Amino acid sequence: IKAKNGLFSPRQAAMNERRLRDTISLLKMVDDILALDDPKLQLNELSKLHVECKKLERRLYLPKEELTWPVVGSRFRKLNVVRLLLGWS
């Protein structure tokens, strides 16, 4: 959506799509490992997967703009900020 609206370059959008696919794959691997019956085998396999997680972490792309809240315009919802501050869900 952001790429279509010009907020991300095509390169950034492709990087994000790849990251999302890789993250989903890693989560599936974790699920498969946790389904194993042997706790020692689980630990061993999770240790191997940790290396892949670190590789993915180094490739993450999160522009600073993603961390800032919109403070103007129709996307800004004052009530949502109040709800967050008060701990309302």
N, CA, C and O of each residue as an XYZ file, in Angstrom:
356
protein
N       0.836     -1.192      0.000
C       0.000      0.000      0.000
C       0.876      1.248      0.000
O       0.614      2.203     -0.731
N       1.927      1.229      0.835
C       2.782      2.405      0.923
C       3.537      2.633     -0.377
O       3.743      3.778     -0.778
N       3.947      1.573     -1.033
C       4.650      1.723     -2.309
C       3.710      2.290     -3.366
O       4.110      3.129     -4.173
N       2.468      1.835     -3.361
C       1.493      2.329     -4.339
C       1.219      3.815     -4.149
O       0.921      4.529     -5.106
N       1.323      4.274     -2.898
C       1.057      5.684     -2.607
C       2.313      6.534     -2.594
O       2.264      7.709     -2.230
N       3.439      5.955     -2.987
C       4.672      6.720     -3.091
C       5.395      6.963     -1.775
O       6.334      7.757     -1.728
N       4.977      6.295     -0.707
C       5.646      6.478      0.580
C       6.898      5.620      0.699
O       7.772      5.919      1.512
N       6.999      4.571     -0.090
C       8.171      3.705     -0.150
C       8.634      3.647     -1.591
O       7.826      3.696     -2.519
N       9.919      3.544     -1.769
C      10.435      3.318     -3.120
C      10.157      1.854     -3.475
O       9.947      1.035     -2.580
N      10.154      1.519     -4.757
C       9.951      0.115     -5.137
C      10.988     -0.803     -4.485
O      10.672     -1.932     -4.110
N      12.211     -0.322     -4.352
C      13.270     -1.121     -3.722
C      12.942     -1.379     -2.249
O      13.081     -2.506     -1.773
N      12.511     -0.352     -1.533
C      12.142     -0.515     -0.126
C      10.954     -1.453      0.022
O      10.921     -2.283      0.930
N       9.990     -1.323     -0.862
C       8.808     -2.187     -0.803
C       9.206     -3.643     -1.027
O       8.715     -4.538     -0.340
N      10.095     -3.876     -1.989
C      10.551     -5.244     -2.252
C      11.306     -5.810     -1.051
O      11.152     -6.982     -0.709
N      12.129     -4.964     -0.409
C      12.857     -5.403      0.778
C      11.894     -5.772      1.902
O      12.092     -6.773      2.591
N      10.860     -4.968      2.085
C       9.878     -5.255      3.134
C       9.102     -6.531      2.837
O       8.857     -7.334      3.738
N       8.718     -6.720      1.587
C       8.002     -7.944      1.215
C       8.859     -9.170      1.481
O       8.380    -10.174      2.008
N      10.117     -9.081      1.115
C      11.044    -10.199      1.339
C      11.202    -10.483      2.832
O      11.190    -11.636      3.262
N      11.351     -9.411      3.615
C      11.496     -9.554      5.061
C      10.267    -10.223      5.663
O      10.386    -11.093      6.526
N       9.096     -9.817      5.208
C       7.859    -10.422      5.725
C       7.778    -11.909      5.383
O       7.412    -12.726      6.228
N       8.119    -12.255      4.149
C       8.104    -13.674      3.758
C       9.114    -14.476      4.575
O       8.817    -15.582      5.027
N      10.306    -13.915      4.762
C      11.334    -14.608      5.542
C      10.910    -14.774      6.996
O      11.146    -15.821      7.600
N      10.287    -13.745      7.556
C       9.827    -13.817      8.939
C       8.754    -14.888      9.107
O       8.772    -15.648     10.076
N       7.834    -14.943      8.172
C       6.787    -15.967      8.224
C       7.400    -17.360      8.133
O       6.976    -18.276      8.838
N       8.391    -17.519      7.272
C       9.075    -18.817      7.146
C       9.762    -19.201      8.445
O       9.700    -20.356      8.866
N      10.418    -18.234      9.084
C      11.083    -18.526     10.354
C      10.078    -18.909     11.437
O      10.335    -19.810     12.236
N       8.957    -18.238     11.463
C       7.927    -18.579     12.450
C       7.387    -19.987     12.223
O       7.124    -20.719     13.178
N       7.227    -20.356     10.977
C       6.789    -21.717     10.653
C       7.822    -22.735     11.133
O       7.468    -23.787     11.667
N       9.104    -22.413     10.939
C      10.165    -23.309     11.406
C      10.136    -23.456     12.923
O      10.324    -24.553     13.449
N       9.902    -22.354     13.621
C       9.803    -22.409     15.083
C       8.642    -23.304     15.496
O       8.783    -24.127     16.401
N       7.504    -23.150     14.841
C       6.348    -24.012     15.137
C       6.689    -25.481     14.928
O       6.335    -26.330     15.746
N       7.375    -25.775     13.834
C       7.754    -27.161     13.544
C       8.712    -27.709     14.597
O       8.596    -28.861     15.016
N       9.649    -26.880     15.016
C      10.613    -27.313     16.028
C       9.911    -27.555     17.364
O      10.190    -28.545     18.040
N       9.022    -26.677     17.739
C       8.322    -26.836     19.009
C       7.366    -28.021     19.007
O       6.943    -28.486     20.065
N       7.030    -28.505     17.828
C       6.169    -29.691     17.731
C       6.954    -30.978     17.961
O       6.357    -32.044     18.117
N       8.276    -30.896     17.985
C       9.102    -32.080     18.240
C       8.908    -32.533     19.685
O       8.686    -31.715     20.578
N       8.994    -33.843     19.904
C       8.768    -34.394     21.238
C       9.976    -34.273     22.159
O       9.813    -34.166     23.375
N      11.171    -34.288     21.609
C      12.392    -34.308     22.406
C      12.851    -32.888     22.734
O      13.219    -32.143     21.826
N      12.837    -32.495     24.021
C      13.253    -31.133     24.397
C      14.699    -30.820     24.021
O      15.008    -29.682     23.668
N      15.591    -31.811     24.093
C      16.988    -31.578     23.720
C      17.108    -31.303     22.228
O      17.871    -30.437     21.803
N      16.346    -32.049     21.444
C      16.335    -31.828     19.997
C      15.751    -30.450     19.687
O      16.250    -29.744     18.811
N      14.694    -30.070     20.405
C      14.108    -28.738     20.221
C      15.157    -27.652     20.451
O      15.308    -26.735     19.643
N      15.873    -27.770     21.558
C      16.880    -26.778     21.903
C      17.984    -26.709     20.852
O      18.429    -25.626     20.472
N      18.413    -27.867     20.394
C      19.448    -27.922     19.365
C      18.978    -27.246     18.075
O      19.702    -26.445     17.483
N      17.772    -27.573     17.654
C      17.235    -26.989     16.413
C      16.991    -25.481     16.559
O      17.226    -24.718     15.622
N      16.521    -25.057     17.737
C      16.308    -23.624     17.960
C      17.632    -22.870     17.941
O      17.694    -21.730     17.480
N      18.684    -23.502     18.438
C      20.014    -22.880     18.395
C      20.463    -22.670     16.952
O      21.032    -21.632     16.613
N      20.204    -23.659     16.113
C      20.542    -23.518     14.688
C      19.730    -22.388     14.048
O      20.246    -21.604     13.253
N      18.475    -22.328     14.409
C      17.590    -21.321     13.834
C      17.963    -19.911     14.302
O      17.703    -18.929     13.607
N      18.565    -19.826     15.467
C      18.984    -18.533     16.002
C      19.925    -17.816     15.028
O      19.856    -16.596     14.881
N      20.782    -18.557     14.378
C      21.710    -17.970     13.396
C      20.928    -17.333     12.252
O      21.246    -16.227     11.815
N      19.918    -18.028     11.775
C      19.093    -17.483     10.692
C      18.338    -16.233     11.150
O      18.180    -15.281     10.385
N      17.879    -16.243     12.387
C      17.176    -15.074     12.927
C      18.098    -13.862     12.972
O      17.676    -12.749     12.658
N      19.329    -14.067     13.352
C      20.284    -12.964     13.402
C      20.566    -12.414     12.005
O      20.724    -11.205     11.833
N      20.629    -13.292     11.016
C      20.825    -12.833      9.633
C      19.653    -11.961      9.195
O      19.840    -10.908      8.584
N      18.456    -12.408      9.512
C      17.262    -11.647      9.152
C      17.252    -10.303      9.874
O      16.899     -9.280      9.286
N      17.630    -10.307     11.121
C      17.655     -9.074     11.899
C      18.582     -8.038     11.269
O      18.263     -6.849     11.257
N      19.713     -8.473     10.751
C      20.659     -7.551     10.113
C      20.099     -6.971      8.818
O      20.508     -5.888      8.400
N      19.177     -7.675      8.185
C      18.609     -7.203      6.919
C      17.351     -6.359      7.108
O      16.806     -5.838      6.135
N      16.892     -6.220      8.330
C      15.649     -5.495      8.555
C      15.754     -4.063      8.057
O      16.788     -3.410      8.200
N      14.687     -3.599      7.480
C      14.614     -2.212      7.039
C      13.403     -1.581      7.696
O      12.266     -1.977      7.438
N      13.648     -0.612      8.533
C      12.563      0.121      9.168
C      12.904      1.600      9.123
O      13.697      2.090      9.927
N      12.307      2.298      8.188
C      12.617      3.728      8.093
C      12.140      4.472      9.337
O      11.154      4.086      9.965
N      12.842      5.527      9.678
C      12.501      6.310     10.861
C      11.049      6.791     10.809
O      10.385      6.893     11.841
N      10.573      7.080      9.626
C       9.200      7.571      9.488
C       8.184      6.564     10.023
O       7.092      6.948     10.444
N       8.536      5.290     10.009
C       7.626      4.266     10.511
C       7.451      4.369     12.019
O       6.470      3.868     12.569
N       8.393      5.011     12.684
C       8.352      5.105     14.135
C       7.642      6.347     14.630
O       7.360      6.466     15.822
N       7.352      7.265     13.741
C       6.719      8.510     14.166
C       5.213      8.444     13.950
O       4.726      7.841     12.993
N       4.504      9.067     14.850
C       3.047      9.114     14.755
C       2.629     10.266     13.863
O       3.262     11.322     13.875
N       1.573     10.075     13.091
C       1.052     11.225     12.350
C       0.464     12.228     13.343
O      -0.338     11.861     14.202
N       0.855     13.462     13.224
C       0.366     14.466     14.161
C      -0.600     15.456     13.515
O      -1.127     16.352     14.175
N      -0.819     15.282     12.236
C      -1.772     16.136     11.537
C      -2.541     15.285     10.536
O      -2.149     14.163     10.218
N      -3.614     15.827     10.062
C      -4.360     15.158      9.006
C      -5.385     14.173      9.530
O      -5.578     14.028     10.737
N      -6.030     13.507      8.610
C      -7.148     12.626      8.950
C      -6.707     11.352      9.661
O      -7.528     10.704     10.310
N      -5.420     10.974      9.556
C      -4.956      9.752     10.207
C      -4.730      9.943     11.707
O      -4.653      8.963     12.448
N      -4.626     11.169     12.152
C      -4.371     11.441     13.566
C      -5.664     11.305     14.350
O      -6.649     11.991     14.077
N      -5.646     10.420     15.318
C      -6.824     10.173     16.147
C      -6.466     10.463     17.607
O      -5.794      9.663     18.258
N      -6.918     11.606     18.111
C      -6.579     12.009     19.478
C      -7.062     10.981     20.493
O      -6.365     10.701     21.469
N      -8.222     10.427     20.280
C      -8.769      9.454     21.218
C      -7.865      8.221     21.320
O      -7.722      7.651     22.402
N      -7.263      7.809     20.217
C      -6.365      6.651     20.259
C      -5.152      6.927     21.143
O      -4.685      6.032     21.847
N      -4.639      8.152     21.113
C      -3.501      8.511     21.957
C      -3.923      8.465     23.422
O      -3.202      7.934     24.266
N      -5.077      9.016     23.716
C      -5.589      9.000     25.093
C      -5.800      7.559     25.560
O      -5.427      7.205     26.679
N      -6.384      6.750     24.721
C      -6.612      5.341     25.068
C      -5.301      4.630     25.366
O      -5.209      3.859     26.321
N      -4.287      4.892     24.546
C      -2.966      4.292     24.757
C      -2.380      4.724     26.096
O      -1.885      3.900     26.866
N      -2.444      6.021     26.363
C      -1.867      6.558     27.600
C      -2.567      6.026     28.840
O      -1.931      5.797     29.869
N      -3.865      5.832     28.744
C      -4.635      5.346     29.883
C      -4.652      3.825     29.983
O      -5.173      3.270     30.951
N      -4.082      3.146     28.981
C      -4.035      1.690     29.007
C      -5.332      1.023     28.592
O      -5.532     -0.163     28.854
N      -6.212      1.769     27.949
C      -7.453      1.177     27.465
C      -7.160      0.381     26.205
O      -6.293      0.759     25.417
N      -7.863     -0.698     26.016
C      -7.676     -1.499     24.803
C      -8.607     -1.084     23.714
O      -8.579     -1.658     22.625
